Amino acid sequence: MQTIFKDEYTRRVSGEIFTYEASHDSGKNVQWRARIFLNGDLKGEPSGSIVDNTLTGNDLRQYVVSYIESIIERGLGIDE
């Protein structure tokens, strides 16, 4: 089952407001992907996996959200 969601994140360092669309599947080996935007412009498309996952539901979603927001905060793979 795939979960799809949208959210926004305000970067602490600069105050820029990024929006993102993300999805993840569920199960033992989770694949996730995101599209990150600033002012409507695509700035990055990070993705990853969680191996030997034991999280479900909102706990899994929050894990993926935390990962995406840390990428935004640090500017990892984000076009400035």
Secondary structure, DSSP 8 states (H G I E B T S, - for coil): --EEEEEEEE-TTT--EEEEEEEE--SSSEEEEEEEEETTEEEE--EEEETT----HHHHHHHHHHHHHHHHHHTTT---
